[in-house]
Amino acid sequence: MRGNSIFNNTGLGIDLNNDGVTPNHVGFLAGPNDFQNYPVITNAHGYAATTVVAGTLNSLANQTYFIDVYRSPAPDPSGYGQGKFYLGSVNVTTDGSGNGSFACTNTAGNYSGQYVTTTATSAGGDTSEFSLAVLATNQPAPSAQFTGPLTWHTNGFVLTLTLATNFSYRLQATTNLAANPIVWIDLTNVRRHQHFIHFHRPHRHQLPPALLSRRLAVMQRRQMIWRQGTRTRRI
């Protein structure tokens, strides 16, 4: 059951057991459509002429699932679904614990103010009930902000950046701001932690503390480079 227009039902748009919303579970559970778990939307926003929907799925381990995304002017009274307009799909493959994450970008329009919901369908064709509907908000442009102090270590440095989610970023540093042209070094040793990014610079590119502090201040104001799609933008 994929890509349909499902709305104005007196009950749930998809009700696997005809008893209302079926909670997600861990592992296999025999029943209608094997009680396929529905996704959990973690972010839904409109940006420019696109709509981005991100979320997670917990299901059987090491399996590929199809995530279908829908929108509606209003949510179902239960809060789950329904799906009046189809927005598109994306695949997700779960890890050894049965967890996977996804992000679907619809380029047909900015649907902020609409309620977004999703379903998951297994490779065998078992479709879940609708996920909890989430109101898509209007997303500002990509942003990066230093939110933690710089900590200098003998083998590098540590700092914290807070970034707008669902965008791709490129982090760079330099050892000489006076050079013309300035030679930038990509920071590749990056570790993601929740909504924050911490990075540690290896010793071979160690920067003096004074120069690094100066470099970070300049980069925060105007030298951060990000990429979204094929566009590169400098502020």
PyMOL commands that set and color helices and strands:
alter all, ss='L'
color gray80, all
select helices_A, chain A and resi 32-35+203-205+209-223
alter helices_A, ss='H'
color red, helices_A
select strands_A, chain A and resi 40-47+50-58+64-72+85-93+99-106+115-122+134-135+137-138+144-146+151-153+156-163+168-170+172-173+185-186+190-193+196-200+225-228+231-234
alter strands_A, ss='S'
color yellow, strands_A
deselect
rebuild
show_as cartoon
